[in-house]
Amino acid sequence: MLHLIKLCVGPRDVATLRTGQERRARLDPPLRHLTRMAPKRAEEILEGGSLYWVVAGFVCVRQRILDIRAEPAPDGSSHTALVLDPELVAVAARAVRPFQGWRYLEVEAAPPDLAAPSQDASGIAALPPELRRELQLLALL
């Protein structure tokens, strides 16, 4: 299995990413992200891989990649569509330097999922994302 990591361009927080994706999924299902480059290791990604989103400098959520397929962009140019599960899964946030496009992310290097608030005895998952980010910047989490 293999993952992808990508900068989230536009949304400044996970709530804005979620709202935009919900709107796009409703208007033009299924939910997908278009990219110019096709991953050469698509078979490995489709074995349960996810797209890890870097939002405001931190990788903090992921979405399962359900399919990878060729699809034309609105201007007619050829692109690759990453068909995504609409569920955003919170992960242990980690600062990431800016980069262009997407990168492969090995399973061992992927941040772990945060437990659902109902299963998280520490209460960290229940904190607002902005507060979690500040605590991580201060190396308190």
Buried (B, 14 or more C-beta within 10 A) or exposed (E): EBBBBBBBEEBEBBBBBBEEBEEBBEEEEEBBBEBEEBBEEBEBBBEEBBBBBBBBBBBBBBBBBBEBEEEEEEEEEEBBBBBBBBEBBBBBBBEBEEEEEBBBBEEEEBBEBBBEEEEBEEEBBEBEBEEBBEBBEEEEB
